[in-house]
């Protein structure tokens, strides 16, 4: 098997983006391969792309089956009909990739139809819409008990348009709409919709998938009605009062867990948040681990005993993602076991959602930055082409920033591995979002995140570091420390400088942590003479200018001798009397000059830290000044 064919297998193995499959052909063509070899590579590329498409299709089908399975789980423990219907509409919107999804139910008493659940809607008029039977696309679905789809709602004359419906649809901005019936036997009780604000064609598989969700929704409604009737009947049986109270307590407990986990999912909580919530509910300690034991894998979706611990596998579509481990509760009743298993299911959904959300663009941005850091000898024209697709400002001066979350670890303890992993993921996600908005790049690296961001007009590396620390800290609500490099001009033209700039940023980050300045952002220029040691550029002139530049400039403008006076002052142990002897001037003249120095450098110029930097700057200034002829 040729090296190029192995390359395609490697691309398939790591799930590379479609554009990466052009690279072996481009490299072969650049190395002068013959037509036959190029044709073979092109055929291998097309085959690899077909395999990739098949794999993507399988992943999509696995996600659909997982969502349908989760919906069935919700129905099995049905407590809150609204929560189940919301989950169905949310999953339908996510898997079909539409901007809006909604569910309407018929109201036999009022003789019309009303919106029950909406997801992605922004129009209050649309969310409160009530329409007569037989009106609009939903009316056509209800009449025929068959799904209908329109690529352009307002140009479709197959159904009855009304001013009320058209106004609401126009307010929401919908164009393409798919509707499937909610049926109980031969009776249509409502319609489930998926819609986009642009023209699109819904595929047959998508119509079938929405129909499956509609079937679950109909079952949920029917089950809720049956539960209501059952509860009413049980309430009339005096002999069953004790049983009802016992079962109600169990249901309430399960409902509390369900509601809490649902809330976590809806507000974008992470794996650590789920573990923390279940720990509180079960009265033990729950942690997430990425390496479950073989017995846990074989147990499927059930929790198993492991010594005094309980372990529930976290998996989806046959892929093992990890496990939830409960410690401190050797004895669990069936409700607690079900709670742990439900938490494992929610964890798997969060992990899959986290993996897919914005993954494509963020992965491409991270790969480009990794190439700049690890393989600076890559073809620069290809680097520029990749950067152009990401709309990065590659010609501007850029700064490399190293960022890390700084959280105090409890005394005598260590940060849980699940929490640390979740922190890295949150930081990478926030940094990727910042990089995308600032037309830069971001990648997870060395336990933190590295960013390559362009400098704005008049902006310095230090200012950008402080802005980045504030932005990331505000987004994560935790202190984020950021070290910055000196500016790199046109990094795609000088990729060999990016790795060195990253090391400089890392050194600044480590220095900030050693100086107990967690949550701050800084560049070498912020750290005084320490910055000279950290920076690759050894910007001696910049350090002298920042430290005593105003005094040097004052001497140049006025013809004064403040620099020489400062040098003599420090050489004499900061004694004005000895200074006047060295300079052969009156002591009042020394006092006046030192007063002028204080106005130029600030009132704290004689503090130990400032005095040290000023003396170093004076020495460097003397070494860099031309020697007068003797």
C-alpha positions in Angstrom: 0.0 0.0 0.0 1.5 3.4 -1.0 2.3 6.2 1.4 -0.4 8.4 -0.1 -3.1 5.7 0.3 -2.0 5.3 4.0 -2.5 9.1 4.2 -6.2 8.7 3.2 -6.7 6.0 5.9 -5.1 8.3 8.5 -7.5 11.1 7.4 -10.5 8.8 7.8 -9.2 7.5 11.1 -9.0 11.0 12.6 -12.2 12.3 11.0 -10.4 15.0 9.0 -12.3 17.8 7.2 -13.2 17.4 3.5 -10.6 19.9 2.4 -7.8 17.8 3.9 -8.4 15.0 1.3 -7.0 17.3 -1.4 -3.6 17.5 0.3 -2.1 14.1 -0.9 -3.0 15.0 -4.5 -1.5 18.5 -4.2 1.7 17.2 -2.7 2.1 14.5 -5.4 1.5 17.1 -8.1 4.0 19.4 -6.5 6.6 16.6 -6.3 6.2 15.9 -10.1 4.2 12.7 -10.0 3.1 11.3 -13.3 -0.5 11.3 -14.7 -1.0 7.6 -13.8 0.0 8.1 -10.2 -2.2 11.3 -10.0 -5.1 9.4 -11.5 -4.7 6.6 -8.9 -4.5 9.2 -6.1 -7.6 10.9 -7.4 -9.5 7.6 -7.5 -8.3 6.8 -4.0 -9.4 10.3 -2.8 -12.9 9.8 -4.3 -13.2 6.4 -2.6 -12.0 7.8 0.7 -14.6 10.6 0.4 -17.4 8.1 -0.3 -16.3 6.1 2.8 -16.2 9.4 4.8 -19.8 10.2 3.6 -20.9 6.7 4.6 -19.3 7.1 8.1 -21.0 10.5 8.5 -24.3 9.0 7.5 -23.9 6.3 10.1 -22.9 8.8 12.8 -26.0 10.8 11.9 -28.2 7.7 12.1 -26.6 6.8 15.4 -27.4 10.2 16.7 -31.0 9.9 15.5 -31.4 6.5 17.2 -29.9 7.8 20.4 -32.4 10.7 20.4 -35.3 8.4 19.8 -34.0 6.1 22.5 -33.8 9.1 24.9 -37.3 10.1 24.0 -38.5 6.6 24.8 -36.8 6.8 28.2 -38.6 10.1 28.8 -41.9 8.5 28.1 -41.2 5.6 30.3 -40.7 8.0 33.3 -43.3 10.5 32.1 -44.2 13.1 34.8 -44.3 16.5 33.1 -46.0 16.4 29.7 -44.6 19.9 28.8 -41.1 18.8 29.6 -41.3 15.7 27.4 -42.9 17.7 24.5 -40.2 20.3 24.8 -37.5 17.7 24.6 -39.1 16.1 21.5 -39.3 19.5 19.7 -35.7 20.3 20.7 -34.3 17.0 19.5 -36.3 17.3 16.2 -34.8 20.8 15.6 -31.3 19.7 16.5 -31.2 16.5 14.3 -32.9 18.1 11.3 -30.7 21.1 11.5 -33.6 23.6 11.3 -33.8 27.1 12.8 -37.3 26.5 14.3 -39.4 23.6 15.4 -42.8 23.7 16.9 -45.9 21.6 17.9 -49.5 22.5 17.6 -52.5 20.7 19.2 -56.2 20.7 18.2 -58.6 22.2 20.7 -62.0 20.4 20.1 -63.8 22.7 22.6 -62.7 25.9 20.8 -62.8 24.3 17.3 -59.3 25.6 16.4 -55.6 24.7 16.7 -53.0 26.4 19.0 -49.3 26.4 19.5 -48.3 24.1 22.4 -44.4 24.1 22.2 -42.0 26.3 20.1 -38.2 26.1 19.9 -36.1 28.7 18.1 -39.1 31.1 17.7 -38.5 34.8 18.2 -42.0 36.2 17.4 -44.5 36.5 20.2 -47.3 36.7 17.6 -46.2 33.4 16.2 -45.9 31.7 19.6 -49.5 32.7 20.5 -51.0 31.8 17.1 -54.4 30.1 17.0 -55.8 29.1 13.6 -59.0 27.6 12.4 -59.3 23.9 11.3 -58.2 23.4 7.7 -56.2 26.6 7.5 -52.5 26.8 6.5 -50.1 23.9 5.9 -50.9 22.5 9.3 -54.6 22.4 8.3 -53.7 20.4 5.2 -51.7 17.9 7.3 -54.6 17.5 9.7 -57.1 17.0 6.9 -55.1 14.4 5.0 -53.2 12.8 8.0 -50.2 12.9 5.8 -46.9 14.9 6.0 -46.5 18.0 3.8 -43.5 20.0 2.9 -43.1 23.3 1.2 -39.8 24.8 0.1 -41.3 28.3 -0.1 -44.4 28.8 2.0 -45.7 32.0 0.5 -45.5 30.7 -3.1 -47.2 27.5 -2.3 -50.9 27.4 -3.3 -51.7 23.9 -2.2 -53.2 25.0 1.1 -55.4 27.8 2.3 -53.6 31.1 3.2 -55.1 33.4 5.7 -54.0 36.9 6.8 -53.6 35.8 10.4 -51.4 32.8 9.6 -49.4 34.6 6.9 -48.7 37.6 9.1 -47.4 35.3 11.9 -45.3 33.3 9.6 -43.9 36.5 8.0 -43.1 37.9 11.5 -41.2 34.7 12.3 -39.4 34.9 8.9 -40.2 31.3 8.0 -39.8 30.1 4.4 -39.4 26.3 4.2 -41.8 24.3 6.4 -42.2 20.5 7.0 -45.3 19.3 8.9 -46.2 15.7 10.0 -49.4 14.6 11.8 -49.7 13.7 15.5 -52.1 10.7 15.3 -53.9 8.6 17.8 -55.3 5.8 15.7 -57.2 7.4 12.9 -57.6 10.7 14.8 -55.2 13.6 14.1 -54.7 15.5 17.4 -52.0 18.0 16.2 -49.0 18.6 13.9 -45.3 18.6 14.5 -43.3 21.1 12.4 -39.7 21.8 11.4 -39.0 25.1 9.6 -36.2 27.2 8.2 -35.9 30.9 7.5 -34.5 30.2 4.0 -35.5 28.0 1.1 -34.5 24.3 1.5 -35.5 20.8 0.5 -36.2 18.3 3.2 -35.0 14.8 2.4 -37.1 11.7 2.7 -35.1 10.5 5.7 -35.7 13.8 7.5 -39.5 13.5 6.9 -39.4 10.0 8.3 -37.4 11.1 11.3 -39.8 13.9 12.1 -42.6 11.4 11.8 -40.9 9.2 14.4 -40.7 12.1 16.8 -44.4 12.9 16.1 -45.3 9.4 17.0 -43.5 9.8 20.3 -45.3 13.1 21.0 -48.7 11.5 20.3 -47.8 8.6 22.7 -46.7 11.2 25.3 -50.0 13.0 25.1 -52.0 9.8 25.2 -49.9 8.6 28.1 -50.5 11.8 30.0 -54.2 11.6 29.5 -54.2 8.0 30.7 -52.1 8.9 33.7 -54.6 11.7 34.6 -57.5 9.3 34.3 -55.7 6.7 36.4 -54.8 9.2 39.1 -58.4 10.3 39.3 -59.6 6.7 39.6 -57.0 5.9 42.3 -58.0 9.0 44.3 -61.5 7.5 44.6 -60.3 4.3 46.1 -59.8 4.7 49.8 -58.0 1.4 50.2 -55.2 2.6 47.9 -54.4 5.8 49.7 -51.2 4.5 51.4 -50.0 3.0 48.2 -50.6 6.2 46.3 -48.7 8.3 48.9 -45.7 5.9 48.7 -45.7 5.9 44.9 -46.1 9.7 44.8 -43.0 10.2 46.9 -41.0 8.0 44.6 -42.4 9.8 41.5 -41.7 13.2 43.1 -38.1 12.2 43.8 -37.6 10.9 40.3 -39.3 14.0 38.9 -37.0 16.3 40.9 -34.0 14.5 39.5 -35.5 14.6 36.0 -36.3 18.3 36.3 -32.9 19.2 37.7 -31.1 17.3 34.9 -33.3 18.8 32.3 -32.6 22.3 33.6 -28.9 21.6 33.5 -29.1 20.5 29.9 -31.3 23.5 28.9 -29.0 26.1 30.5 -25.9 24.5 28.9 -24.4 22.8 32.0 -21.4 20.5 31.7 -20.5 17.0 32.8 -19.1 18.4 36.1 -22.4 20.1 36.8 -24.3 16.8 36.3 -21.9 15.0 38.6 -22.3 17.7 41.2 -26.1 17.7 41.0 -26.4 13.9 41.3 -23.9 13.9 44.2 -26.2 16.2 46.1 -29.3 14.1 45.3 -27.8 10.7 46.1 -25.8 11.9 49.1 -22.5 10.6 47.9 -19.7 11.7 45.6 -20.1 11.3 41.8 -17.2 11.7 39.4 -16.8 11.2 35.7 -14.0 9.1 34.4 -13.1 8.5 30.7 -11.8 5.0 31.2 -14.6 2.7 32.5 -13.7 -0.9 33.3 -14.6 -3.8 31.0 -17.4 -5.1 33.3 -19.0 -1.6 33.0 -18.9 -1.7 29.2 -20.5 -5.2 29.2 -23.3 -4.0 31.5 -24.8 -1.7 28.9 -26.9 1.1 30.3 -27.3 -0.5 33.8 -25.3 0.6 36.9 -23.1 -2.2 38.3 -21.5 -2.7 41.7 -17.7 -2.3 42.0 -16.7 -3.0 45.6 -18.4 -0.3 47.6 -18.9 1.9 44.6 -21.5 2.0 41.8 -20.5 2.6 38.2 -22.8 3.5 35.3 -21.4 3.5 31.7 -21.6 6.7 29.6 -22.1 5.6 26.0 -23.9 6.5 22.8 -24.4 4.6 19.6 -22.1 1.8 20.8 -19.2 4.3 21.6 -18.0 4.2 25.2 -17.4 7.8 26.4 -16.6 7.0 30.0 -18.5 6.3 33.2 -20.1 7.9 36.3 -18.7 6.5 39.6 -20.7 6.9 42.8 -18.7 6.6 46.0 -20.0 6.7 49.6 -23.3 4.9 49.0 -22.8 1.1 49.1 -26.5 0.5 49.3 -28.9 1.9 46.6 -32.6 1.4 46.2 -34.1 1.0 42.7 -34.9 4.7 42.4 -31.4 5.7 43.2 -30.0 3.3 40.7 -32.4 4.7 38.1 -31.2 8.2 39.0 -27.6 7.2 38.4 -28.4 5.6 35.1 -30.4 8.6 34.0 -27.5 10.9 34.9 -25.2 8.7 32.8 -27.6 9.0 29.8 -27.7 12.8 30.2 -23.9 12.9 30.5 -23.6 11.1 27.2 -25.9 13.6 25.5 -23.9 16.5 26.9 -20.7 15.0 25.7 -22.1 14.4 22.2 -23.5 17.9 22.1 -20.2 19.4 23.3 -18.4 17.4 20.6 -20.6 18.6 17.8 -21.2 22.2 18.7 -19.1 24.4 16.5 -16.7 21.5 16.1 -16.0 21.8 12.5 -14.8 25.5 12.4 -13.0 25.3 15.8 -11.2 22.1 14.7 -10.0 23.7 11.5 -8.8 26.9 13.4 -7.0 24.7 15.9 -5.4 22.6 13.3 -4.1 25.7 11.4 -2.6 27.1 14.7 -1.1 23.7 15.6 0.6 23.6 12.1 2.1 27.0 12.7 3.4 25.9 16.1 4.5 22.4 15.2 5.3 22.4 11.5 6.4 25.9 10.5 8.0 24.5 7.3 4.5 23.9 5.8 3.9 25.4 2.3 3.1 29.1 3.0 0.7 29.4 0.1 -1.4 26.5 1.5 -1.3 28.1 5.0 -2.6 31.4 3.5 -5.3 29.5 1.6 -6.5 27.8 4.8 -6.4 31.1 6.7 -8.4 32.8 3.9 -11.2 30.2 4.3 -11.4 31.1 8.0 -11.4 34.8 7.2 -8.4 35.5 9.4 -6.6 38.9 9.1 -3.3 37.2 8.2 -1.4 40.4 7.1 -1.8 42.3 10.4 0.7 42.0 13.3 -0.4 39.2 15.6 0.2 38.3 19.3 0.5 34.8 20.6 -1.3 34.4 24.0 -1.1 31.5 26.5 -4.2 31.3 28.7 -5.0 29.1 31.7 -7.7 28.9 34.4 -6.3 29.7 37.8 -8.5 28.3 40.6 -7.5 27.8 44.2 -7.3 24.1 45.0 -8.7 23.1 48.4 -6.1 22.7 51.2 -4.7 19.2 51.3 -6.6 18.2 48.1 -6.2 18.1 44.3 -8.5 19.2 41.5 -10.7 16.3 40.4 -9.7 15.0 37.0 -13.2 15.4 35.6 -13.3 19.0 36.8 -9.9 19.7 35.3 -10.9 18.2 31.9 -14.2 20.2 31.9 -12.3 23.4 32.7 -9.9 22.8 29.7 -12.9 22.2 27.5 -14.7 25.3 28.7 -11.6 27.5 28.3 -11.0 26.1 24.8 -14.6 26.8 23.8 -14.5 30.4 25.1 -11.2 31.0 23.5 -12.4 29.6 20.2 -15.4 31.8 20.2 -13.1 34.9 21.0 -10.7 33.9 18.2 -13.6 33.5 15.7 -15.0 37.0 16.6 -11.5 38.6 16.4 -10.5 36.8 13.1 -7.8 34.9 14.9 -7.0 31.3 15.8 -7.2 29.2 19.0 -6.1 25.7 20.1 -6.0 23.6 23.3 -2.4 23.1 24.3 -0.3 22.2 27.4 -3.2 22.1 29.8 -4.5 25.5 28.7 -5.3 27.4 25.5 -3.1 29.2 23.0 -4.5 32.0 20.8 -3.1 33.9 17.9 -5.0 37.3 17.7 -4.4 40.3 15.4 -3.5 43.6 17.0 -6.0 46.4 16.6 -4.9 50.0 15.5 -2.8 51.5 18.2 -3.2 48.4 20.4 -0.2 46.9 22.3 0.5 43.2 23.2 0.0 44.1 26.9 -3.4 45.7 26.3 -4.5 42.7 24.2 -3.4 40.3 27.0 -5.4 42.3 29.6 -8.5 42.4 27.3 -8.3 38.7 26.7 -7.9 37.9 30.4 -11.0 40.0 31.2 -13.0 38.5 28.3 -12.3 34.9 29.1 -12.6 35.4 32.9 -16.0 37.1 32.4 -17.2 34.3 30.0 -16.2 31.5 32.4 -16.8 33.4 35.7 -13.4 32.3 36.9 -10.0 33.9 36.9 -8.1 33.3 33.7 -4.4 34.3 33.5 -3.0 35.3 30.1 0.6 35.8 29.0 1.4 37.5 25.7 4.3 37.5 23.3 5.7 40.5 21.5 4.0 41.2 18.1 4.7 38.8 15.2 4.4 40.6 11.9 2.4 38.7 9.3 2.7 35.2 11.0 1.8 33.3 7.8 4.8 34.9 6.1 7.0 34.1 9.1 5.5 30.8 10.6 8.9 30.0 12.2 8.5 32.9 14.6 5.1 31.6 16.0 6.6 28.8 18.1 9.1 31.1 19.7 6.4 33.7 20.4 4.3 30.9 22.1 7.3 30.0 24.4 7.6 33.7 25.3 3.9 33.9 26.1 4.2 30.7 28.2 7.1 32.3 30.2 5.0 35.4 30.8 2.1 33.2 32.0 4.4 31.3 34.4 5.8 34.6 35.7 2.4 36.0 36.4 1.5 32.9 38.4 4.8 33.0 40.4 4.1 36.7 41.1 0.6 35.8 42.4 -1.1 37.8 39.7 -3.7 35.1 38.8 -6.5 36.4 36.6 -4.4 39.1 35.0 -3.0 39.5 31.5 0.4 40.9 30.7 3.3 40.9 28.2 7.0 41.1 28.9 6.9 44.9 28.7 4.6 44.9 31.8 7.1 43.0 33.9 9.9 45.5 34.1 13.4 44.1 34.1 11.9 40.6 34.5 10.4 41.1 31.1 13.9 41.4 29.6 14.6 37.9 30.9 11.3 36.5 29.5 11.2 38.1 26.1 12.9 36.6 23.1 13.5 40.0 21.6 15.5 41.4 24.6 14.1 44.8 23.9 16.7 46.8 25.9 15.8 50.1 24.2 12.1 49.6 25.0 12.9 48.9 28.7 15.1 52.0 29.0 12.4 54.1 27.3 9.6 52.9 29.5 11.7 53.3 32.7 13.7 56.6 32.3 12.7 57.8 28.9 11.1 60.9 30.2 14.2 61.9 32.1 16.5 61.3 29.0 14.1 63.3 26.8 14.0 66.2 29.3 17.8 66.4 29.3 17.7 66.4 25.5 15.2 69.2 25.3 16.5 71.4 28.2 20.2 70.6 28.2 19.9 69.6 31.9 21.9 66.9 33.6 19.2 64.9 35.3 20.5 61.5 34.1 24.0 62.1 35.5 22.5 63.4 38.7 20.4 60.2 39.1 23.5 58.0 38.4 25.5 59.9 41.1 22.6 59.8 43.6 22.3 56.0 43.4 26.1 55.6 43.4 26.4 57.6 46.6 23.8 55.4 48.4 21.0 57.9 47.8 22.7 60.6 49.9 22.1 64.2 48.6 25.2 65.4 50.5 27.6 62.9 48.9 25.9 63.5 45.5 26.6 67.2 45.6 30.3 66.5 46.4 30.6 64.1 43.4 28.9 66.6 41.1 30.6 69.7 42.6 27.3 71.5 42.9 25.3 73.0 45.8 23.1 70.6 47.8 20.0 72.7 46.9 20.8 72.1 43.2 20.7 68.4 43.9 17.4 68.7 45.7 15.9 70.7 42.8 17.0 68.1 40.3 15.7 65.2 42.3 12.3 67.0 42.7 12.2 67.4 38.9 13.0 63.7 38.5 10.1 62.9 40.9 7.7 64.9 38.8 8.8 63.1 35.6 8.9 59.5 37.0 6.2 59.7 39.7 6.2 59.9 43.5 7.2 56.2 44.0 10.4 56.4 42.0 12.6 55.8 45.1 10.7 52.7 46.3 13.0 49.6 46.3 11.3 47.9 43.2 11.3 51.2 41.1 14.8 52.2 42.2 16.1 48.8 41.1 14.6 49.1 37.7 15.8 52.7 37.3 19.4 51.8 38.3 19.3 48.9 35.7 17.9 51.3 33.1 20.7 53.8 33.8 23.3 51.1 33.4 21.8 49.9 30.1 21.4 53.5 28.9 25.1 54.2 29.6 26.2 51.0 27.8 24.1 51.8 24.8 25.1 55.5 24.6 28.1 56.4 22.2 31.4 57.0 24.1 32.6 60.6 23.9 36.0 61.1 22.3 38.8 61.4 24.8 
